Amino acid sequence: MKDTLNIRIKNQETSLPRVLRVINRQGHSVQKLTMTMSRERTHMDLIIELDCLDVPEQLVKLLEKQVEVESADTASRLAALGV
């Protein structure tokens, strides 16, 4: 089973490429990406399936530091929290 990232980013032209660049620089490949736009069209919710079984915490922290990223978490961590 692949692990997934759940990310909420601002709807800006450079947001998605920046997120994908951070993932790539950490040595991971995106297997599947699902994106939905908020009703107000100000944010995008991304569900990104990666090529690893457990997303490193370091990757989540790097993504959270991006200006456009509102939140980032892994599916496995959310499940452990009961969300």
C-alpha positions as CSV (number, residue, x, y, z in Angstrom):
1,M,0.0,0.0,0.0
2,K,1.3,3.5,-0.9
3,D,1.2,6.3,1.6
4,T,-0.6,9.6,0.7
5,L,-0.1,13.2,1.5
6,N,-3.1,15.5,2.1
7,I,-2.2,19.1,1.4
8,R,-4.1,22.3,1.3
9,I,-2.5,25.1,-0.7
10,K,-3.3,28.6,-1.8
11,N,-4.6,28.8,-5.4
12,Q,-1.6,30.6,-6.9
13,E,0.1,29.9,-10.2
14,T,3.3,28.6,-8.5
15,S,1.8,26.6,-5.7
16,L,1.5,23.2,-7.3
17,P,4.9,23.2,-9.1
18,R,6.5,24.2,-5.8
19,V,4.9,21.3,-3.9
20,L,5.9,18.8,-6.6
21,R,9.5,20.2,-6.7
22,V,9.8,19.6,-2.9
23,I,8.6,16.1,-3.2
24,N,10.9,15.4,-6.2
25,R,14.0,16.9,-4.4
26,Q,13.4,14.5,-1.5
27,G,13.6,11.6,-3.9
28,H,10.0,10.6,-4.1
29,S,7.8,10.1,-7.2
30,V,4.1,11.0,-7.4
31,Q,2.1,8.0,-8.4
32,K,-1.3,9.7,-8.4
33,L,-2.5,13.2,-7.8
34,T,-6.1,14.3,-7.1
35,M,-6.9,18.0,-6.9
36,T,-10.1,19.8,-5.9
37,M,-10.7,23.5,-5.8
38,S,-12.4,25.2,-2.9
39,R,-15.8,26.8,-3.5
40,E,-14.3,30.2,-3.1
41,R,-11.5,29.2,-5.5
42,T,-8.9,30.5,-3.1
43,H,-7.5,27.1,-2.1
44,M,-6.7,23.7,-3.6
45,D,-6.9,20.4,-1.8
46,L,-4.3,17.9,-3.0
47,I,-4.3,14.1,-2.4
48,I,-0.9,12.9,-3.5
49,E,0.0,9.2,-3.6
50,L,3.7,8.6,-3.3
51,D,6.0,5.8,-4.2
52,C,6.8,4.9,-0.6
53,L,5.0,3.0,2.2
54,D,5.6,5.6,4.8
55,V,6.0,9.3,4.1
56,P,8.9,10.7,6.0
57,E,8.1,13.3,8.6
58,Q,10.8,15.5,7.2
59,L,8.9,15.8,3.9
60,V,5.8,16.9,5.7
61,K,7.8,19.6,7.6
62,L,9.4,20.8,4.4
63,L,6.0,21.2,2.8
64,E,4.5,23.0,5.7
65,K,7.3,25.6,5.4
66,Q,6.2,26.6,1.9
67,V,4.4,29.9,1.9
68,E,1.5,28.6,-0.2
69,V,0.9,25.5,1.9
70,E,-1.9,25.9,4.5
71,S,-1.6,22.4,5.9
72,A,0.1,19.1,5.1
73,D,-0.3,15.7,6.7
74,T,-0.1,12.0,5.8
75,A,-3.0,9.7,5.5
76,S,-1.4,7.3,8.0
77,R,-0.9,10.0,10.6
78,L,-4.5,11.2,10.2
79,A,-5.8,7.6,10.6
80,A,-3.8,7.3,13.8
81,L,-5.4,10.5,15.1
82,G,-8.8,9.1,14.2
83,V,-9.5,11.8,11.6
